[in-house]
Amino acid sequence: MRLRPLLHAFALLALVAAPAAAQGWETITPGGETVCADGSPWKFFVHRGDPEKLLIEFEGGGACWSGSTCELDIYTRRVTVDPELARQQGLLVGIYDRNNPENPFRDWTHVYVPYCTGDLHWGNAATTHVGTAGPFVVQHKGAVNAATALQWTAENVAAPGQVFVAGCSAGGYGAIFWAPRIAAQWPAARLAHLSDSAAGVVAPGLFATLLPAWNAAAAWPGFVTGLDLAGLDPAAISLPQMYDAILAYNPGGGFAQFNTAFDATQIFFYGISKNEVLLTDATTWSQQMQANLARIEANPNFSSYLAPGTEHCVINRGEFYTTTVGDRRLVDFVRELAETGSAGRVR
C-alpha cells in the first residue's frame, strides 16, 4: 500500500536531479510594450541550467534604418525561432548542443533574446518610414524587448558567478551594446563577451542616421565614460570607439570578436550602408575589418579570432567545433575566454 507514494517520491527526486541537458526550453511571453517590427508579439526563451553560469545571447537577423532599407527583405520582422521544437527534432547545433561534451555552455543557464526589430537590439521607436509604396511603420523596439528579457533574468538568476554575453550578426552588436548594463547588474560575476560576425564596418557617418531612426539614445550606454551622447558627434561615432570606451569602463571583463576574412553577409550590408555595391567592396571591407580589430586589440582585455573564408556566424553552426586556425580550435578559444576572460589573438 505504501509502494506508490514511495515511487512517486523517487520520481520527483529524479526530476529535480535530472541534468540540465535533459530539460527543455521555456517560452516567456512578457507582453507589455514588447513587440516585433510588424506589430506581432515578442517572446524570449530560457534553458535553465547551472544558476552559477549564465549565458545571455542576442539573436541576429539583419537591420534597416530608412524607407529604402526597411522595405527590403533584409531583416527579420517577427520571432521565427522555437528552440524547444528544434531540440525535440534534434536540430540544435553549435552552442545549443547540450549533448556535445565539448560545448563550453552545455550546463549553463541560457537566455536567448530573439531579434525581430531591425535595430541591432538598440531601438525604442515606432518609426514611420517612406518607401516606394508610401509610408509604413516599423516597430524598432529592440531595446525594449532586450531590457525586458534582462529584467526577467535579473529576477530569476540572482547571483551567477560567471556571465557570458554573446550574439552573432545583429546580435553581436546587441551583445556589446548591452554588456555594460549586464556587467552592472551582476558586478560580482566574471564577465566575458563574444560578438560573432559583427565587425562594424559601415559607411562613415551612418550612426547619425541610425540613432534617430531607432531612438537608440533611449537605451544608449551613456553612463560609460566617453559615450555620453551630449559630448559626441553622432556622425563620427564608430564601433571601435564604442569598444574602446566599454572595455576601458569594464577592465575586469574579457571581450572578443570572431570574424571570417571575407564574410559575405557583412560585405553585403557594408554596400547597403553606403548606398552602392562595388566590385571592390570585399577587399575594402576586409581591410577595414582588420584595421578595426587592430585598433580594438590595443585594449588588454580584448581577444580576437579571425578565420579564412566567407561564412557568416559560427556559434549557431556545427563549425563551432571544427573551425581551426593554425592549431587553435575556435571551441577551445571560446572555452578559454569563458573560463579566464582572455583567449589571445588568433590569425
C-alpha angles and dihedrals in degrees: 000000000000095000096087095055089046092051089047090053092050090049091053091047091051091051092051092046095045113124117254091246090066093055126081142230121280121217116221116196105186100176114187113101094340113118144148127244094266094045095260120137120277126219139169136210137232132193108192118219136135105356089210091064119056126185116189112190128188115207122229130222118145130279143238135194109172143035092267094050100035093055090057124089093245101111138048114257102187140019106281102167128093107177093182092057090046089051092051090050092049093244100126113113138158114029090351094065103101091174092066110092089206093061106111089206101043094118099030127112102253123203111191115199110199121216124220106138107082093231107099089253087293105103139101105173144099095218125194109218124186116225136171091283095045135265123345135171126239119193100225092184101136093126091051090052094045093047090052092053091047092050090052089048093051090053095046105034101045107173118009117175092211129036122186119189116198143163141157127226109337086004089060089062090047090052095056093039093055098035095093093053091045090051090050091049093056105025094164093056125093104247126211129172138194126187108193116204096346107117097152099230104157139141113293112266096019092129089067087064099038099052098057095036090058100026085235090167089078091072100018111137092241091152087074110097108256096020101081102129090212088071099038134086103226090210090060099047116115135178093247088055089054091049093049092053097042094046092048090048091051104038092161093057126089116226130187148168133210120202139159118229096245105021103186095205095049090047090052093053091045088060092046091050092059095040095241136077116214134184088239094056095098094055094041093048093048092050093048092045091055091046089053090051092048091054095047091045088068084079110087093219096057126097129182141193119198117187129185121251141051102275121131121216122000109184090078096049137071088248087077085086100038104041107112132175114189102326095325119104117208092230089057091048091053093044091053091047091052094046101041108012092239130079104160130227120311122192 
